[in-house]
Amino acid sequence: MVHAFIMVKTAAGKSERLLEDIRALEQVAEAHIVAGTYDIIAEVDVPDVYDVLQTASSDVQGLEGVADTKTYIGMD
């Protein structure tokens, strides 16, 4: 199992709606609005690294209002 964090930067005023959409994704274990450079942090639990890429690049970045993402894969 691969545990990863997807940091999401949203368009102005889109964080709350996007939080609901991100939480609805099957691969997302948790998601939270945060203060800082990024607006939402999503925790993902998937079988392999390819699934992290798929979730970040297709599922999350495909949502309307997502401006940028950065992904970190847990090493422990």
N, C-alpha and C positions, 0 to 999 in steps of 0.2 A: 504494500500500500504506500502511495506517495502522498505526503501532506504538503500543501503549498499555500502561499498567501498571494492573492492578486490585489494589488493596489489600483484603485480606479479613480481617475480624475474625471469629473462630470462637467457638463455645460452648466452655466449659471441657472440656479433654481430647479435643477433636475435630480438632485441627490435623493430626496425622499421617494420619488416614484421609481427611480432606478434601484434603490435599496430593495423594494418589493420585488422587482423583476429579477434581480440577482439572487435574492433568497429563494425564489421559485425554481431556480435551476437545480436539477437533480444532483449535480456534483458538489454543490455548495453546502458545506456543513453549517457555517455561520457567516453572517455579514453584518457589518456595523458602520454607521456614519462616524467619521473621526475628524478631528481638527488637525490641520497641517497641510503639507504639500498635496496630498491626495485626499479625496472626499469620502471614499468607502474602502474598507478592507474586507475582502472575502476570503474565508478559509475553505480550501478544497481538499477533499479526500477522494483519490482516484486510484485505479489499479496500477497504472504506470505513467512514466513521464510524458509519453505522447498524449495521454488524456489531459494532462495539465495544459499542454500547448493547445489542444483542441478547445478546451474550456475557455482559456484566456483569449485566444485569437479569433475564434468563431463565435462562441456563445456570448461572452461578455462584450467583446469589442463590436459585436453585431447589434447590440442594443442601442436604440436611438437615444442620444444624449451622452454617450460615453466619448470623452475627448482623448483619453490616453490611459494606458495601463502599464504596470510594471509587475513582474512576477518573481517571487522568491520561493525556491523549493527548500523545504525543511531537510536538514541533514541528520537529524537525530532519530 
